[in-house]
Amino acid sequence: MSRPRLVRTGLATTLLGAAMTLGASAQGAGAANSQNSVLAQANAALQSGEADKAVGLLTPVPASGQAEARNVLCRVHLMLQQWDAAASDCEEAVRQDGQNSNDHLWLGRALGEKAARASFLTAFSLAKRTRAEFEQAVQLDGRNVEALSDLGDFYRQAPGVVGGGIDKAQGVAGQLDKVDAGRAHRLRGNIAEQQKDYGTAEREYKLATTAGAHPAAEWRNLAAFYGRRKRYDEMDSAIKSALSAARRDKHAGVALYDCAGLLIENHRDPALAASLLGEYLAGSEKSEEAPAFMAHLRLAQLKQQAGDAAGAEKERAAALALAHEYKPAQESAQQQPTNQPARF
């Protein structure tokens, strides 16, 4: 009579253990889903330029998904121009997941920003590390367009002593041909412009507008070239083409911000620049490439110059509400307005 009882007891124990295992698995899955939700919210905040919100969501840094969280924090710090903090977070992301191409890419970007502001000896060391991270990003993913583009730009600009070289940049352009022909033409245009071969540069930039995956960005790049050459009528025409392309591509909202910046820098049509910034801020396709708090600051300066002091103050407040640690926003709120172009 005891055996059936033992069997039942064993079965009950097995079922209880299975239930506990399933419960633990469900809890684990729930925790993972919750963590993924937090990371998704933080990344959405990053794209919307809500720096404070993104940092708040990831503080303290979660134990699971730490590499992804550190990468997002790195990118927030880059937006805020906090170079040391950005490099530290990106280094931790790479330490947590050394096989992620994008983590190496962002670490290279953070180190490059530090190098641009460092003393000569420190910059020398940081530049070599920057190159190594870009190269590792490409080695891990040979189709990572952003990594290839950044590596090509590094080779183009850096001296040979830290691993740069035009021949190497040309080689990267060949790799880009296979994954993004527009970026390949842009890199070749950059190389030609650097070598003061302006005819070839213009031709390559024009080819990029028809070959690229996102023509708005390439038209904006061509417009910037015309601005550097002081060919302002052609710059204005290229800006119009960039805006036309952007409104056909829902992922090209950043072109509105970039074109406004070109107009501001070249003292052209401030009313149009203000309109573009307003359109960008009102739209749903914002990007970390064009942080919303920087757009608010640019708009604040334009409104100040137009005599709208109350509107300018409102824009400055909006910038600080999104990123209270962003120093240019703090300084703008404290200083007397000037008539100089905004540089954020």
Secondary structure, DSSP 8 states (H G I E B T S, - for coil): -HHHHHHHHHHHHHHHHHHHHHHHHHHHHHHHHHHHHHHHHHHHHHHTT-HHHHHHHTSS--STTHHHHHHHHHHHHHHTT-HHHHHHHHHHHHHH-TT-HHHHHHHHHHHHHHHHTS-HHHHHHHHHHHHHHHHHHHHH-TT-HHHHHHHHHHHHHS-GGGT--HHHHHHHHHHHHTT-HHHHHHHHHHHHHHTT-HHHHHHHHHHHHHHSSSHHHHHHHHHHHHHHTT-HHHHHHHHHHHHHHHTT-TT-THHHHHHHHHHHHTT--HHHHHHHHHHHHHSS--BTTB-HHHHHHHHHHHHHHTT-HHHHHHHHHHHHHH-TT-HHHHHHHHS---SS----
